Amino acid sequence: MPAQISGLLGRLQEQVKQFDLAQRTLAVIGLAVLVLGGVALSSWLAKPTMSPLFANLSATDASAIVDHLEGEGVRYELADGGSTVLVPDSALYSQRLALASAGLPSASSDGAGYSLLDDMGMTSSEFQQQVTYQRALEGELARTIGAIRGVENASVRLALPEDSVFVDETPDPTASVFVETAPGSGLSSQSVQSIVHLVSAGIEGMEPTDVAVIDADGKVLSAVGGGPGAGLDSAQTGEYESRVAANVQAMLDKLVGVGNAVVSVSAELDYDRTARTSETYTPAEGVPALSSATTLEEYTGTGTATGGVLGPDNIAVPDGAAGDGEYRKESETVNNPVNKVVEQLTSAPGSVRRQSVSVVVSEQAGAAIDMADLEASVAAAAGIDAERGDVVSVSRMAFDTANAEAAEEALAAAAAAEEAQQTNELIRTGIIAGVALLIMIILVVMIARRNRRARRTAIDLGALEAEQTNVVELPAPVEPETPMLPAPEQVDPIAAKREDVMALAAEQPAEVADALRGWLVGARR
């Protein structure tokens, strides 16, 4: 080992030996923090950036992919409950190509879409082609629906009628959709409508009323023939009632104050879908006729008219009178243009059939309010239609405030408890900070005393001995006895140093012995 390094280590060791318990504890803690920080920094720098290799995998494909990565020795991580596999960026594309060559992930994990058509052979029958095409449509629709937020899994089944020249009317195709949502979440009515329109628009000839949507709990979200959201009648009714009640409540809060009015709304919605077609014909004024035709038949001539009485065996007896004959027939046909209006009306489900609104105002808050005006305002805010049979009721009653007062007291108690807890936290924090500050002050004082003692030990004992050996006591000169002022007592510097050394040796004998031992070893070298 070089002399400089050994000397540095020796001086460091001597400095460490001079530390007291507090200084050694701080040194050990600082060294441990530095080591742990270095280890954490090195591990963070050495950790590669992970990117998703595949997502939304089935358990079978995820297991096969993990086995492949372990066989290749590639680092991986699992996320989203094992359905997502992450690998380092450096191995992302190479592993995708390797897994694609191995047939992973399989087509079934992605819904078995149009990739099924790739496996069809040249000898496939027409029935096989039709069934495979239908499976491909179902897989593509299921994969698209599975990408909607909140949907974990989806399955689609199609009922496609066969085209035939021997059938006059072909029934409409229908579809059934099964969705499995994430735990704790559900599909809103808008999401259900999106699924219905997505499926109906993807199949030729399918209407939104031909799609049924069912969730994992067996709840019908959309029924065939009812349109999107047909299974959410109660939910839509509740949303409508809540919306109307919120509008009326917001108005009353500004009129009578918050908590001085109660609103209740009951609505009956019509979810029947009806279609009506009407044709109206009106004459076109000021427009010439499309076509006009006149027919005239006229006959004239002379002759004898047959007459007389029948004879035996129905043989007429000749008897006639001479005269002129005439026949005339005239007809006219005119085709006038006619205006034709064809009107098709389809009523969407969800219209309001009738509703009733009940409002109760606090007796104190509504004392100065005209109830008729308030009822008219409530009717306007709720959209009351008297012709439809809607009913609105506004009354003034005394409210029971016992629960409200109890709630206020509970809130006040909770606020006081929270404030007391915050105060206790502040006191606890102050105590901890004070203790920490006191410990720091004690450490600073101990370090300062240690440094002062270290400065006191830095006395050159060799110089002290040299001064002692070079001192020569000379005889004092004889002077005549003359009256003189008493001279100030002079302090011997060597004696003062000796006293300091003795005092230091008495206070810290071990440190002084170590210092003397070190000097002796250095003198021998």
C-alpha positions in Angstrom: 0.0 0.0 0.0 1.5 3.5 -0.8 2.7 5.6 2.0 0.3 8.4 1.2 -2.7 6.1 1.4 -1.5 4.4 4.6 -0.8 7.8 6.2 -4.2 9.0 5.2 -5.8 5.9 6.7 -3.8 6.3 9.8 -4.8 9.9 10.3 -8.4 8.9 9.6 -8.2 6.2 12.2 -6.8 8.6 14.7 -9.6 11.0 14.1 -12.2 8.3 14.5 -10.6 7.3 17.8 -11.0 10.8 19.1 -14.8 10.8 18.4 -17.1 10.4 21.3 -20.3 8.2 21.2 -22.5 10.9 19.6 -20.0 11.7 16.9 -19.5 8.0 16.1 -23.3 7.5 15.9 -23.7 10.4 13.5 -20.8 9.2 11.4 -22.3 5.7 11.1 -25.7 7.1 10.2 -24.2 9.4 7.6 -22.2 6.5 6.1 -25.2 4.3 6.0 -27.3 6.9 4.3 -24.6 7.5 1.7 -24.3 3.7 1.0 -28.1 3.2 0.8 -28.5 6.2 -1.5 -25.8 5.0 -3.7 -27.3 1.5 -3.9 -30.8 3.0 -4.7 -29.4 5.3 -7.3 -27.5 2.5 -9.0 -30.5 0.2 -9.0 -32.7 3.0 -10.4 -30.2 3.7 -13.2 -29.8 0.1 -14.0 -33.5 -0.6 -14.1 -34.7 -0.7 -17.8 -37.8 1.1 -19.0 -40.7 -1.3 -19.4 -43.3 -1.1 -22.2 -46.4 -3.2 -22.7 -45.8 -6.2 -25.0 -49.4 -7.2 -25.2 -52.6 -6.2 -23.3 -56.0 -7.7 -22.6 -54.6 -11.2 -22.8 -56.5 -14.3 -21.8 -55.0 -16.4 -19.0 -54.0 -19.1 -21.5 -52.1 -16.7 -23.8 -50.5 -14.8 -20.9 -49.2 -18.1 -19.4 -47.8 -19.1 -22.8 -46.1 -15.7 -23.4 -44.6 -15.8 -19.9 -43.2 -19.3 -20.5 -41.7 -18.1 -23.8 -40.1 -15.0 -22.1 -38.6 -17.1 -19.3 -37.2 -19.6 -21.8 -35.6 -16.7 -23.7 -34.3 -15.2 -20.5 -36.1 -11.9 -21.0 -37.1 -9.8 -18.0 -40.8 -9.2 -17.8 -43.5 -7.7 -15.5 -47.2 -8.4 -15.2 -49.9 -5.7 -14.8 -53.7 -5.3 -14.9 -54.2 -8.6 -13.1 -51.9 -10.6 -15.4 -53.6 -9.5 -18.6 -50.8 -7.1 -19.6 -47.2 -8.2 -20.1 -44.4 -5.6 -20.0 -40.9 -6.1 -21.3 -37.8 -3.8 -21.6 -37.9 -1.4 -24.6 -34.8 -3.0 -26.1 -36.6 -6.3 -26.4 -40.1 -5.1 -27.3 -40.1 -5.4 -31.1 -37.9 -8.5 -31.3 -40.2 -10.4 -28.8 -43.3 -9.3 -30.7 -41.9 -10.8 -33.9 -40.8 -14.0 -32.0 -44.2 -14.4 -30.4 -46.0 -13.8 -33.7 -44.0 -16.5 -35.4 -45.0 -18.8 -32.5 -48.7 -18.0 -33.0 -49.0 -15.9 -29.8 -51.3 -14.4 -28.8 -53.9 -16.7 -30.3 -56.8 -15.4 -32.3 -59.2 -16.4 -29.6 -57.8 -13.8 -27.2 -58.6 -11.0 -29.6 -62.2 -12.2 -30.3 -61.5 -14.5 -33.3 -62.1 -11.8 -35.9 -61.4 -11.8 -39.6 -58.2 -13.9 -38.9 -60.5 -16.9 -39.1 -60.8 -16.4 -42.8 -57.1 -16.9 -43.2 -57.4 -20.6 -42.2 -60.0 -21.4 -44.8 -59.0 -23.9 -47.5 -59.9 -24.1 -51.1 -62.2 -27.0 -50.5 -64.4 -25.3 -48.0 -68.1 -25.6 -48.7 -70.5 -22.7 -49.0 -72.0 -23.5 -45.6 -68.5 -23.5 -44.0 -67.8 -20.2 -45.6 -71.0 -18.7 -44.4 -70.5 -19.9 -40.8 -66.9 -18.7 -40.8 -67.8 -15.3 -42.0 -70.5 -15.0 -39.4 -68.0 -16.0 -36.7 -65.6 -13.4 -38.0 -68.3 -10.7 -37.7 -69.1 -11.8 -34.2 -65.4 -11.8 -33.2 -64.8 -8.3 -34.7 -67.8 -6.8 -33.0 -66.9 -8.4 -29.6 -63.4 -7.1 -29.9 -64.6 -3.6 -30.6 -67.1 -3.7 -27.8 -64.4 -4.9 -25.4 -62.4 -1.8 -26.1 -65.1 0.4 -24.5 -64.1 1.8 -21.2 -65.6 -0.3 -18.3 -66.1 -3.5 -20.4 -63.8 -6.3 -19.6 -65.2 -9.0 -21.8 -67.9 -9.1 -24.6 -69.5 -11.8 -26.7 -71.8 -11.3 -29.7 -74.1 -13.8 -31.3 -75.7 -13.0 -34.7 -78.9 -14.5 -36.3 -78.5 -13.8 -40.0 -81.4 -15.0 -42.2 -80.5 -16.7 -45.5 -81.2 -15.0 -48.7 -83.6 -17.0 -50.9 -85.4 -16.2 -54.2 -88.3 -18.3 -53.0 -89.1 -16.1 -50.0 -91.0 -12.8 -50.5 -90.1 -11.2 -47.2 -86.9 -11.9 -45.4 -86.9 -11.4 -41.6 -84.5 -8.8 -40.2 -81.3 -10.0 -38.7 -81.0 -9.9 -34.9 -78.0 -9.8 -32.5 -77.5 -10.6 -28.8 -74.6 -9.0 -26.9 -73.3 -10.2 -23.6 -71.0 -7.8 -21.7 -69.0 -8.3 -18.5 -68.1 -5.0 -16.8 -65.2 -4.3 -14.4 -65.9 -4.9 -10.7 -67.6 -2.0 -9.1 -68.6 -0.4 -12.4 -71.6 -0.5 -14.7 -72.7 0.7 -18.1 -74.5 3.9 -18.5 -77.5 4.3 -20.8 -75.3 6.2 -23.2 -72.8 3.3 -23.3 -75.6 0.8 -23.9 -76.9 3.0 -26.8 -73.4 3.1 -28.2 -73.2 -0.7 -28.2 -76.6 -1.1 -29.8 -75.9 1.4 -32.6 -72.4 -0.1 -33.1 -73.8 -3.6 -33.7 -76.8 -2.5 -35.8 -74.7 -0.3 -38.0 -72.2 -3.2 -38.6 -74.7 -5.7 -39.9 -76.6 -5.1 -43.1 -80.4 -4.7 -42.7 -80.2 -4.6 -38.9 -82.1 -2.0 -36.9 -81.3 -0.8 -33.4 -84.5 -2.5 -32.3 -83.1 -5.8 -33.3 -80.2 -5.8 -30.7 -80.4 -7.2 -27.2 -77.8 -6.3 -24.6 -77.4 -8.3 -21.4 -74.8 -7.9 -18.6 -73.1 -10.5 -16.4 -75.8 -10.1 -13.7 -78.5 -11.2 -16.1 -79.9 -7.7 -16.3 -81.5 -6.7 -19.7 -79.9 -3.5 -20.7 -81.6 -3.4 -24.2 -84.4 -5.7 -25.4 -85.3 -6.7 -28.9 -88.1 -4.5 -30.2 -87.7 -1.9 -27.5 -84.7 0.0 -28.9 -81.5 1.0 -27.1 -81.9 1.3 -23.4 -85.3 -0.6 -23.3 -84.1 -2.4 -20.2 -83.3 0.8 -18.4 -86.8 2.1 -18.0 -86.7 2.5 -14.3 -83.2 4.1 -14.4 -84.3 6.6 -17.1 -87.4 7.4 -15.1 -85.4 8.0 -12.0 -83.0 10.3 -13.9 -85.8 12.3 -15.3 -87.4 12.7 -11.8 -84.1 13.7 -10.3 -83.5 16.3 -13.0 -86.9 17.9 -12.6 -86.6 17.9 -8.8 -83.2 19.5 -9.0 -84.5 22.3 -11.2 -87.4 23.0 -8.9 -85.2 22.7 -5.8 -82.6 25.2 -7.2 -85.3 27.8 -7.8 -86.9 27.3 -4.3 -83.5 27.6 -2.6 -83.1 31.1 -4.0 -86.7 32.0 -3.1 -87.2 30.6 0.4 -83.6 29.7 1.4 -81.7 26.4 1.6 -83.5 23.8 3.6 -86.8 25.5 3.7 -88.5 23.6 0.9 -88.9 19.9 -0.1 -89.6 18.8 -3.6 -91.0 15.4 -4.8 -91.5 14.4 -8.4 -93.3 11.4 -9.7 -93.3 10.8 -13.5 -94.7 8.2 -15.8 -92.8 7.9 -19.1 -94.0 6.2 -22.2 -91.5 3.7 -23.6 -93.6 2.4 -26.4 -92.3 2.9 -29.9 -95.0 3.7 -32.4 -94.9 4.4 -36.1 -97.7 6.1 -38.2 -97.8 6.7 -41.9 -100.4 9.1 -43.4 -101.1 10.2 -47.0 -102.8 13.5 -47.8 -104.1 14.5 -51.2 -104.9 18.1 -52.1 -105.8 19.6 -55.5 -103.2 21.6 -57.3 -104.4 25.1 -58.0 -103.4 27.0 -61.1 -101.8 23.9 -62.8 -103.2 22.7 -66.2 -104.7 19.3 -66.5 -102.4 16.4 -67.1 -104.7 14.9 -69.8 -108.2 15.4 -71.2 -110.3 13.1 -73.4 -113.8 13.6 -74.9 -115.9 10.7 -76.4 -119.0 11.3 -78.6 -121.4 8.6 -80.0 -124.3 9.6 -82.3 -126.7 7.5 -84.5 -129.5 8.8 -86.8 -131.8 7.0 -89.4 -135.3 6.0 -90.5 -137.3 2.7 -90.1 -140.3 0.9 -88.8 -140.5 0.1 -85.2 -141.4 -3.5 -84.4 -144.7 -3.8 -82.6 -147.9 -6.0 -82.2 -148.8 -9.0 -80.1 -147.2 -12.3 -80.1 -149.0 -15.0 -81.9 -149.1 -18.7 -81.2 -145.8 -20.4 -80.5 -144.3 -17.0 -79.8 -144.6 -15.9 -83.4 -144.8 -12.2 -83.7 -147.7 -10.7 -85.7 -146.2 -8.2 -88.2 -147.3 -4.8 -87.2 -145.2 -1.7 -87.3 -145.2 2.0 -87.7 -142.8 4.0 -89.8 -140.6 6.8 -88.1 -137.1 8.5 -87.6 -134.5 7.1 -85.0 -131.6 9.0 -83.2 -128.9 8.1 -80.6 -126.3 10.4 -79.0 -123.7 9.8 -76.1 -121.0 12.2 -75.1 -118.4 11.7 -72.3 -115.3 13.8 -71.1 -112.4 12.5 -69.0 -110.0 15.0 -67.4 -106.9 14.0 -65.3 -106.0 16.8 -63.0 -102.6 16.9 -61.0 -103.0 16.2 -57.3 -100.6 17.1 -54.4 -99.6 14.0 -52.4 -98.0 14.2 -49.0 -96.8 11.1 -47.3 -95.9 11.6 -43.6 -94.2 9.0 -41.4 -94.1 9.7 -37.7 -92.1 7.5 -35.3 -92.5 8.3 -31.6 -89.2 7.7 -29.7 -89.6 5.9 -26.4 -89.1 8.0 -23.2 -91.7 10.7 -23.7 -93.6 12.0 -20.6 -97.0 10.5 -20.3 -97.9 12.4 -17.1 -96.2 13.7 -14.0 -97.0 15.2 -10.6 -94.9 17.6 -8.6 -95.4 18.2 -4.8 -93.7 21.0 -3.0 -93.8 21.7 0.7 -92.5 25.0 2.0 -91.6 25.8 5.6 -94.2 27.8 7.4 -91.8 30.5 8.5 -90.1 30.9 5.2 -93.3 30.9 3.2 -95.2 33.3 5.3 -94.5 36.3 3.1 -94.8 34.5 -0.2 -98.0 34.3 -2.3 -98.7 30.6 -2.7 -100.4 31.1 -6.1 -97.4 32.8 -7.6 -95.1 30.1 -6.1 -97.3 27.4 -7.6 -97.2 29.0 -11.0 -93.4 29.3 -10.8 -93.1 25.6 -9.8 -95.3 24.6 -12.6 -93.2 26.5 -15.1 -89.9 25.2 -13.7 -91.2 21.5 -13.8 -92.8 21.8 -17.3 -96.3 21.0 -16.1 -98.9 20.4 -18.9 -102.5 20.5 -17.7 -103.8 19.0 -20.9 -101.6 16.0 -20.4 -103.0 15.5 -16.9 -100.1 16.8 -14.9 -100.6 17.8 -11.3 -98.7 20.3 -9.1 -99.3 20.8 -5.4 -97.7 23.5 -3.3 -98.4 23.7 0.4 -97.0 25.4 3.5 -96.3 23.4 6.7 -94.2 23.5 9.8 -90.9 21.5 9.5 -89.6 19.2 12.1 -86.1 20.6 12.9 -85.1 18.1 15.5 -83.1 16.0 13.1 -81.5 19.1 11.5 -80.5 20.4 14.9 -79.1 17.0 15.9 -77.2 17.0 12.6 -75.8 20.5 13.3 -74.7 19.4 16.7 -73.1 16.3 15.3 -71.3 18.4 12.7 -70.2 20.9 15.4 -68.9 18.1 17.5 -67.1 16.6 14.6 -65.5 19.9 13.7 -64.5 20.4 17.4 -63.0 16.9 17.5 -61.1 17.6 14.2 -59.8 20.9 15.5 -58.7 19.2 18.8 -57.0 16.5 16.8 -55.2 19.1 14.7 -54.2 20.9 17.8 -52.8 17.7 19.3 -51.0 17.0 16.1 -49.4 20.5 16.2 -48.5 20.0 19.9 -47.0 16.6 19.1 -45.1 18.0 16.1 -43.9 20.9 18.3 -42.7 18.5 21.0 -40.9 16.3 18.4 -39.3 19.4 16.9 -38.3 20.7 20.3 -36.7 17.4 21.3 -34.9 17.3 18.0 -33.7 20.8 18.4 -32.6 20.1 21.9 -30.7 17.0 20.8 -29.0 19.1 18.0 -28.0 21.8 20.6 -26.6 19.2 22.9 -24.6 17.6 20.0 -23.3 21.0 19.0 -22.3 21.8 22.5 -20.5 18.5 22.9 -18.7 18.9 19.6 -17.7 22.4 20.6 -16.3 21.2 23.9 -14.6 18.3 22.1 -12.9 20.8 19.7 -11.9 23.0 22.6 -10.3 20.1 24.5 -8.6 19.0 21.3 -7.0 22.5 21.0 -5.9 22.3 24.6 -4.1 19.0 24.0 -2.1 20.5 21.1 0.8 21.5 23.4 4.4 20.9 22.2 5.7 18.8 25.1 9.1 18.6 23.4 9.5 22.3 23.5 8.4 22.3 27.1 11.2 19.8 27.9 13.7 21.8 25.9 12.8 25.0 27.7 13.1 23.2 31.0 16.6 21.9 30.2 17.9 25.3 28.9 16.9 27.2 32.0 19.9 28.3 34.1 19.4 29.7 37.5 21.8 32.6 38.0 22.6 34.1 41.4 20.7 37.2 42.1 22.8 40.4 42.2 23.3 42.1 45.5 21.8 45.4 45.5 21.7 48.0 48.2 18.7 48.2 50.3 16.7 51.0 49.0 13.0 51.6 49.4 11.2 50.4 46.3 7.7 49.7 45.4 6.7 46.1 45.4 7.1 44.6 41.9 4.2 42.8 40.3 4.3 39.1 40.6 5.5 37.6 37.3 3.9 34.3 36.0 6.3 31.7 34.8 5.0 30.6 31.3 6.6 27.2 31.7 4.9 26.6 35.0 1.6 27.6 33.4 2.0 25.2 30.6 3.0 22.5 33.0 -0.2 23.1 35.0 -2.3 23.0 31.9 -0.7 19.7 30.9 -1.2 18.2 34.3 -4.8 19.4 34.4 -5.4 17.9 30.9 -3.8 14.6 31.9 -6.0 14.5 35.0 -9.2 15.1 33.0 -8.4 12.9 30.0 -5.7 10.5 30.9 -6.4 8.1 28.1 -6.2 10.7 25.3 -3.0 12.2 26.7 -1.5 8.7 27.0 -2.5 8.0 23.3 -0.9 11.3 22.2 2.4 10.6 24.1 2.5 7.1 22.7 2.1 8.4 19.2 4.8 10.9 19.6 7.2 8.3 21.0 6.5 5.9 18.1 7.2 8.8 15.7 10.4 9.7 17.5 11.7 6.1 17.2 11.1 6.0 13.5 
